[in-house]
Amino acid sequence: MKLYYAPYACSLAVHIVALEAGVSLDLVKVDLDGYTLPDGSDYRSVNPRGYVPVLEFDDGERLTETAVLVQYLADSGSHRELLPAFGTRERLRAQSWLNVIATELHKTFSWLWRDDTPEETRQIVRAKLADRFAELDGLLAAQPFLTGTQFTVVDAYAFTVVDWANHVDIDLSAYPNLSAFMVRVGDRPSVQAALREEGE
Ligand SMILES: N[C@@H](CCC(=O)N[C@@H](CS)C(=O)NCC(=O)O)C(=O)O
């Protein structure tokens, strides 16, 4: 399987989960500035939306959506504790969190990456993110990971997205439990290895 990724993008979550799950992936780096692949060809022929991540299966099928790909990799790997079994309440809870991260954090952050986002919108986005960070901070006061005592794919996705705060001048020190979580997850060998492999 191939993972089309860009360093520090949401594809990092998929990369981390693959390493945690022991699933081997061939990494293909995408230059999102010009939507180019290493051979100079247009990445939009792989994903017309121009987004990473894309997971390409050996039969050529390509699938997208971070929140879904991390589940597939966790389910196919040998480390069952990365995600509760399908059909259980625990799995539903994890899926609920994946959706919160995708829709409330990931896509809200996206507005701050754009040069053409008006300042007024930026302020609204920052306030929305502050609310969500406070929510995560409260939860993490009582438990080390977002779904409890065990690291799961939810934490890999949350780590990847919350880390963007450091690149858009959002000070996480106002959220001590969230900050401690970022260190806890960032210290994991899988996270260190993923960052190293992505060349950052
Ligand atoms: N719905 C997709 C969104 C993926 C996405 O937003 N990818 C960003 C990087 S984190 C991207 O590739 N952006 C390039 C662009 O906006 O042109 C998912 O959840 O995986």
PDBQT file of the ligand as one rigid body, heavy atoms in Angstrom, charges set to zero:
ROOT
HETATM    1  N1  LIG A 301     -11.435  15.420   4.188  1.00  0.00    +0.000 N 
HETATM    2  C1  LIG A 301     -10.022  15.153   4.084  1.00  0.00    +0.000 C 
HETATM    3  C2  LIG A 301      -9.309  16.500   4.130  1.00  0.00    +0.000 C 
HETATM    4  C3  LIG A 301      -7.828  16.353   3.941  1.00  0.00    +0.000 C 
HETATM    5  C4  LIG A 301      -7.118  17.697   3.998  1.00  0.00    +0.000 C 
HETATM    6  O1  LIG A 301      -7.690  18.723   4.391  1.00  0.00    +0.000 OA
HETATM    7  N2  LIG A 301      -5.838  17.673   3.626  1.00  0.00    +0.000 N 
HETATM    8  C5  LIG A 301      -5.050  18.888   3.613  1.00  0.00    +0.000 C 
HETATM    9  C6  LIG A 301      -3.788  18.714   4.455  1.00  0.00    +0.000 C 
HETATM   10  S1  LIG A 301      -4.150  18.489   6.161  1.00  0.00    +0.000 SA
HETATM   11  C7  LIG A 301      -4.593  19.155   2.188  1.00  0.00    +0.000 C 
HETATM   12  O2  LIG A 301      -4.176  18.243   1.520  1.00  0.00    +0.000 OA
HETATM   13  N3  LIG A 301      -4.684  20.409   1.728  1.00  0.00    +0.000 N 
HETATM   14  C8  LIG A 301      -4.246  20.791   0.430  1.00  0.00    +0.000 C 
HETATM   15  C9  LIG A 301      -5.115  21.860  -0.153  1.00  0.00    +0.000 C 
HETATM   16  O3  LIG A 301      -5.985  22.397   0.557  1.00  0.00    +0.000 OA
HETATM   17  O4  LIG A 301      -4.941  22.168  -1.311  1.00  0.00    +0.000 OA
HETATM   18  C10 LIG A 301      -9.557  14.245   5.223  1.00  0.00    +0.000 C 
HETATM   19  O5  LIG A 301     -10.180  14.283   6.291  1.00  0.00    +0.000 OA
HETATM   20  O6  LIG A 301      -8.601  13.479   5.059  1.00  0.00    +0.000 OA
ENDROOT
TORSDOF 0
